[in-house]
């Protein structure tokens, strides 16, 4: 019974310790965000100065409790020592307060320096991986630290040299991203306007060519299971004769709605063939069906 009680007390102490560490020793990364949207621990939190101290409380807290207990148990003797050594205790207290004050004033600067150092190292890694836009964004946030500004100028030069090559290789999207960034850099903004216009024009031509090729490919095939709804009209069946919506279409959840596309072929006034397919959540659902009627060979 005593053993079980000890285990329960131990678990309770650990739980209380963790709650203090979580709620007192951490702050949201973005102020006000967690209040409105809720946060996940520890991803959306950052440890504060109290959390740094409390993290090591399993080491210093027992010692502190023992000291307090010793003082309480031997208060008469401690009181005599304090009375006899008031001056030394006062000086020691002043020194202690001074050291703590200096630590608290220097800690934010040390923390800021450590953050800038880590950001710089991450930016160097991105630069080496040729993730230039990510790297320049990181260097911009720590301007003034080491050679960050020199690295920014180096990246700007690299992007300006690479952009025409990318356009020549047909990688228009990456080139446009680079050039749009350089348009905000005073040294390059006037030089890149023509390149941006050229890249955009070529990208639009490429899109038009791809669309034409895609439509040509679609025209040679009938609709099939999984085809996107927007491509149905470009298939070999062409645009449907009619589109029927399921009952109470707009009142239903998207996963319960469906449409029925129909292609109706007539001979005079008589229906001789009906092609149909079902569309659900933006795609052809199931294989299309063809029904032939009298007067039409199947």
C-alpha positions as CSV (number, residue, x, y, z in Angstrom):
1,X,0.0,0.0,0.0
2,X,2.8,2.4,1.0
3,X,4.7,1.4,-2.2
4,X,1.6,2.3,-4.4
5,X,1.2,5.6,-2.6
6,X,4.8,6.4,-3.2
7,X,4.4,5.7,-6.9
8,X,1.3,7.9,-7.1
9,X,3.1,10.8,-5.3
10,X,6.1,10.4,-7.6
11,X,3.9,10.5,-10.8
12,X,2.1,13.5,-9.3
13,X,5.3,15.4,-8.7
14,X,6.6,14.7,-12.2
15,X,3.3,15.8,-13.7
16,X,3.3,19.1,-11.7
17,X,7.0,19.6,-12.6
18,X,6.1,19.2,-16.3
19,X,3.1,21.6,-16.1
20,X,5.3,24.3,-14.6
21,X,7.9,23.7,-17.3
22,X,5.3,23.8,-20.0
23,X,3.1,26.7,-19.0
24,X,5.5,28.9,-17.0
25,X,8.8,28.1,-18.7
26,X,7.6,28.6,-22.3
27,X,6.1,31.4,-24.4
28,X,4.3,31.3,-27.8
29,X,6.6,31.9,-30.8
30,X,4.0,34.3,-32.2
31,X,2.4,36.5,-29.5
32,X,-1.4,36.2,-29.5
33,X,-1.4,33.3,-32.0
34,X,-2.1,30.6,-29.5
35,X,-4.9,32.4,-27.8
36,X,-6.9,32.6,-31.0
37,X,-5.9,29.5,-32.9
38,X,-4.4,27.1,-30.3
39,X,-0.8,25.8,-30.4
40,X,1.0,22.5,-30.3
41,X,3.7,22.0,-27.6
42,X,6.6,22.3,-28.1
43,X,6.5,23.2,-31.9
44,X,4.8,26.5,-31.4
45,X,6.5,27.5,-28.2
46,X,10.0,28.8,-27.3
47,X,11.6,28.3,-23.8
48,X,12.0,31.4,-21.7
49,X,14.6,32.2,-19.0
50,X,12.5,30.5,-16.3
51,X,12.3,27.4,-18.5
52,X,16.1,27.4,-18.8
53,X,16.4,27.5,-15.0
54,X,13.5,25.1,-14.3
55,X,14.9,22.5,-16.7
56,X,17.7,21.8,-14.3
57,X,15.6,22.0,-11.2
58,X,16.0,18.2,-10.5
59,X,19.6,19.1,-9.7
60,X,19.3,22.3,-7.7
61,X,15.9,22.0,-6.2
62,X,16.7,19.1,-3.8
63,X,19.8,20.9,-2.7
64,X,17.8,24.1,-2.1
65,X,15.2,22.1,0.0
66,X,18.0,20.6,2.0
67,X,19.6,24.0,2.7
68,X,16.2,25.4,3.8
69,X,15.6,22.4,6.0
70,X,19.0,22.8,7.5
71,X,18.5,26.5,8.3
72,X,15.1,25.8,9.8
73,X,16.4,22.9,11.9
74,X,19.4,24.9,13.1
75,X,17.9,28.4,13.1
76,X,19.3,29.4,16.5
77,X,22.9,28.7,15.4
78,X,22.4,30.2,12.0
79,X,21.0,33.4,13.6
80,X,24.2,33.7,15.8
81,X,26.4,33.3,12.7
82,X,24.3,35.9,10.8
83,X,24.5,38.4,13.7
84,X,28.3,37.9,14.0
85,X,29.0,38.2,10.3
86,X,26.4,40.9,9.2
87,X,29.0,42.9,7.2
88,X,30.4,39.9,5.3
89,X,26.9,38.6,4.5
90,X,25.8,42.1,3.3
91,X,28.8,42.3,1.0
92,X,28.2,38.8,-0.3
93,X,24.5,39.6,-0.9
94,X,25.5,42.7,-2.9
95,X,27.9,40.7,-4.9
96,X,25.3,38.1,-5.6
97,X,22.7,40.6,-6.6
98,X,25.3,42.3,-8.9
99,X,26.2,39.0,-10.5
100,X,22.6,38.0,-11.1
101,X,21.8,41.5,-12.5
102,X,24.7,41.3,-14.9
103,X,23.7,37.8,-16.0
104,X,20.1,38.9,-16.7
105,X,21.3,41.9,-18.7
106,X,23.9,40.0,-20.7
107,X,21.8,36.9,-21.3
108,X,19.5,38.5,-24.0
109,X,22.5,39.7,-25.9
110,X,24.1,36.3,-25.7
111,X,20.9,34.7,-26.8
112,X,20.6,37.2,-29.7
113,X,24.2,36.5,-30.7
114,X,23.5,32.7,-30.6
115,X,20.4,33.1,-32.7
116,X,22.2,35.2,-35.3
117,X,25.1,32.7,-35.4
118,X,22.6,29.8,-36.0
119,X,20.8,31.8,-38.7
120,X,24.1,32.6,-40.4
121,X,25.1,29.0,-40.4
122,X,21.7,28.0,-41.9
123,X,22.0,30.6,-44.5
124,X,25.5,29.4,-45.5
125,X,24.0,25.8,-45.8
126,X,21.3,27.1,-48.1
127,X,23.8,29.0,-50.2
128,X,25.9,25.9,-50.6
129,X,22.8,23.9,-51.6
130,X,22.1,26.7,-54.2
131,X,18.8,27.6,-52.5
132,X,19.6,31.2,-53.3
133,X,16.3,32.9,-52.5
134,X,16.1,31.2,-49.2
135,X,19.7,32.0,-48.4
136,X,19.4,35.7,-49.3
137,X,16.2,36.0,-47.2
138,X,18.1,34.5,-44.2
139,X,21.2,36.8,-44.7
140,X,18.9,39.8,-45.0
141,X,17.5,39.1,-41.6
142,X,20.9,39.3,-40.0
143,X,22.5,42.2,-41.9
144,X,25.6,43.4,-40.1
145,X,26.5,40.0,-38.7
146,X,29.9,38.8,-40.1
147,X,29.9,39.1,-43.9
148,X,26.1,38.8,-44.4
149,X,25.9,41.9,-46.6
150,X,28.8,40.6,-48.8
151,X,27.0,37.3,-49.2
152,X,23.9,39.1,-50.3
153,X,25.8,40.9,-53.0
154,X,27.4,37.7,-54.1
155,X,24.0,36.0,-54.4
156,X,22.5,38.9,-56.3
157,X,25.4,38.6,-58.8
158,X,24.8,34.8,-59.1
159,X,21.1,35.3,-59.7
160,X,21.7,38.0,-62.3
161,X,24.1,35.6,-64.2
162,X,22.0,32.6,-63.9
163,X,18.7,34.1,-65.0
164,X,19.5,34.4,-68.8
165,X,20.8,30.9,-68.7
166,X,17.7,29.6,-67.1
167,X,15.5,31.3,-69.8
168,X,17.7,29.8,-72.5
169,X,17.2,26.3,-70.9
170,X,13.4,26.8,-70.8
171,X,13.3,27.0,-67.0
172,X,11.1,30.2,-67.1
173,X,9.5,29.9,-63.6
174,X,12.7,29.8,-61.7
175,X,14.2,32.6,-63.9
176,X,11.1,34.7,-63.2
177,X,11.4,34.1,-59.5
178,X,15.0,35.2,-59.5
179,X,14.3,38.3,-61.7
180,X,11.3,39.4,-59.6
181,X,13.6,39.3,-56.6
182,X,16.3,41.3,-58.4
183,X,13.7,43.9,-59.5
184,X,13.6,45.0,-55.8
185,X,17.4,45.5,-55.7
186,X,18.4,49.0,-56.8
187,X,21.5,47.9,-58.7
188,X,19.5,45.5,-60.9
189,X,15.9,46.7,-61.0
190,X,16.3,48.6,-64.4
191,X,18.4,45.8,-65.9
192,X,15.9,43.0,-65.4
193,X,12.7,44.6,-66.6
194,X,13.2,43.4,-70.2
195,X,14.3,40.0,-69.1
196,X,11.2,39.6,-67.0
197,X,9.0,40.5,-69.9
198,X,10.9,38.1,-72.2
199,X,10.6,35.3,-69.7
200,X,6.9,35.9,-69.1
201,X,6.2,35.9,-72.8
202,X,8.1,32.6,-73.3
203,X,6.3,31.0,-70.4
204,X,2.9,32.0,-71.8
205,X,3.9,30.5,-75.2
206,X,5.1,27.3,-73.5
207,X,1.8,27.1,-71.6
208,X,-0.2,27.6,-74.8
209,X,1.9,24.9,-76.6
210,X,1.4,22.5,-73.7
211,X,-2.4,23.2,-73.7
212,X,-2.6,22.7,-77.5
213,X,-0.7,19.4,-77.2
214,X,-2.8,18.3,-74.3
215,X,-6.0,19.0,-76.2
216,X,-4.7,17.2,-79.3
217,X,-3.9,14.2,-77.2
218,X,-7.3,14.3,-75.5
219,X,-9.2,14.6,-78.8
220,X,-7.8,11.2,-79.8
221,X,-9.2,9.4,-76.8
222,X,-12.7,8.9,-75.2
223,X,-13.3,9.9,-71.6
224,X,-12.0,7.4,-69.0
225,X,-12.2,6.7,-65.3
226,X,-10.3,9.3,-63.3
227,X,-10.2,12.0,-66.0
228,X,-10.4,15.5,-64.7
229,X,-13.8,17.1,-65.4
230,X,-12.3,20.1,-67.2
231,X,-10.8,17.8,-69.9
232,X,-14.0,16.0,-70.7
233,X,-15.1,18.4,-73.4
234,X,-11.8,18.1,-75.2
235,X,-12.0,14.3,-75.5
236,X,-13.0,12.5,-78.7
237,X,-16.7,12.7,-77.5
238,X,-16.6,16.5,-77.6
239,X,-18.9,18.6,-75.5
240,X,-21.8,16.8,-73.9
241,X,-25.4,17.3,-75.1
242,X,-26.6,17.8,-71.5
243,X,-25.4,17.7,-67.9
244,X,-27.8,16.4,-65.2
245,X,-27.2,17.2,-61.5
246,X,-28.0,14.8,-58.7
247,X,-31.1,15.5,-56.6
248,X,-30.5,18.5,-54.2
249,X,-27.1,18.9,-55.7
250,X,-26.2,22.2,-54.0
251,X,-27.5,21.0,-50.6
252,X,-25.3,18.0,-50.4
253,X,-21.7,17.6,-49.2
254,X,-19.1,17.7,-52.1
255,X,-18.4,14.0,-51.6
256,X,-22.1,13.1,-52.1
257,X,-22.7,15.2,-55.2
258,X,-22.5,13.9,-58.7
259,X,-23.2,14.9,-62.2
260,X,-24.3,12.8,-65.2
261,X,-22.8,13.9,-68.6
262,X,-24.8,12.7,-71.6
263,X,-24.1,12.7,-75.3
264,X,-27.4,12.0,-77.2
265,X,-27.3,11.0,-80.9
266,X,-30.5,11.1,-82.9
267,X,-31.5,9.9,-86.3
268,X,-34.3,12.3,-87.3
269,X,-36.3,12.6,-84.1
270,X,-35.4,9.1,-82.8
271,X,-32.6,8.6,-80.2
272,X,-30.3,5.9,-81.5
273,X,-27.4,6.2,-79.0
274,X,-26.7,7.7,-75.6
275,X,-23.2,8.0,-74.2
276,X,-23.0,8.8,-70.5
277,X,-20.6,9.1,-67.6
278,X,-20.7,10.2,-64.0
279,X,-18.6,13.0,-62.5
280,X,-17.8,13.1,-58.8
281,X,-15.5,15.5,-57.0
282,X,-14.1,16.9,-60.2
283,X,-13.3,13.6,-61.9
284,X,-14.9,10.9,-64.0
285,X,-16.2,8.3,-61.6
286,X,-16.3,4.8,-63.1
287,X,-16.1,3.8,-66.8
288,X,-18.3,5.7,-69.3
289,X,-21.3,3.8,-70.8
290,X,-22.6,3.6,-74.4
291,X,-26.2,2.5,-75.0
292,X,-27.3,1.8,-78.6
293,X,-31.0,1.7,-79.6
294,X,-33.0,0.5,-82.6
295,X,-31.8,1.6,-85.9
296,X,-28.2,1.8,-84.9
297,X,-25.7,-1.0,-85.3
298,X,-23.6,-1.7,-82.2
